[in-house]
Amino acid sequence: MIQALLIESASTQRQQFAGGKRTGFAAHLSDLSCSPPYPASPSRTAALLVDADSRRKASVYECFLAGRPDIQNGDRLTTGGVTYLVQSVGYWQDVTKVVLEREQTVDDL
């Protein structure tokens, strides 16, 4: 059933470290089958942003990915020309569900 929703392609980037310091993001995975991101429920959004800076504006989404790809919190996931920050990863049957955060920029407001 969920497999029918996996109609988009995604790629990820992972934070790189050298000498204990962040050095930026680098390409990690590509050609992942995924569902289009959809807005998360208000309760999930509130739970995610409760510890966040109250001045920060963000939108929370969820999507499914085929299989169990090597994705972790803090990765960036890009699909449909939009990049999101991975906030949570969970597994269900033969798919992976990720919670994504998209920070709003001045152009989005």
N, C-alpha and C positions, 0 to 999 in steps of 0.2 A: 504493500500500500504506500508506504513512505517513499519507496524507490521511485514511484511515478512522479514525485515532486522534485526529484533531483535533476532539474533541467538547466542549471547554470554551471559555469566553471569558476573555480576559485584558485587562488594561489596564496601562499603565506610567506611572511618574513619573520625571522627570529633575531632577537637582540644578541649582539656579539659582545664578547668581553675579552680584554687582554690586560694582563697585569692587575686583575681585579677591578678594572674600570670599563664602563660601557664604551664601545667603539662605534655603535650604530647598528642599524638593521641590515641583514643580508638575506637574499632569496633563500627559501628553505624548501617549500613544496610547490608543485604546480599541477595543473590539469586535474584538480579535485572536483568531483561531481558534488553539487550542492543544491539545496533549495534556495529560492530567493529569500533574503532576510525579511522577516516580518516583525512588526512592533511587538515587544514583550508586554506581558500583562502589567498593569499598574503596580501590583504587589511585588513582582520581580524587579521592576524598575526602582521602586522605593527601597527595597532591600539592598540593591546594588549600590545605590547612590547615598545611602544613609551615612556612610563613613567618608564620603567624598567632600571635597571643598564645596560649600554651599553656593559659592559664586560661579562655579563651573556649570556650563550648560551642556548637557549631553542627552542623546537619545539612545535607548536600549533596544536591541533587536535580538532575535534568535534565528538560528537556521540549522538545518540538518546536513551532514556530510556523509557520503558513502563510506562504509567500512569503519576502520579505526585508525585514521591517519595520525602521525606523530605531531599533534597540536597541543600546545600548553598555554596556560594563562600568560598574558604578556605578549604573545605573538600578534602580528598584524595579519588580518585576512582581507584580501581584496576580491570583490566580485561585482560585476556590473559597473565597473569603473569607480567604485567607492571603497575606501579602505576603512576598516573597523579594527578596534583593539579587542582581542579575545579576553573576556573576563572570567569565563567559566567553561569547563569542558565536561561532558557527561556521556556515558555510553548506554545505548538502549538497543537490544537485539543486534542487528547488523548495521546500525548507523551511529553516528556521533552527533550529539546535540551541543551546539556552542551558543553561549550568550555573548553578544557583541555590544560594544559601545562605540558610538560615533559622536565625537566631539563636534559641537557646532562652531563654525567659524563666523566671522563678521558677515561673510557673503550669504550664510544660511539664515541669518536673522532677519 
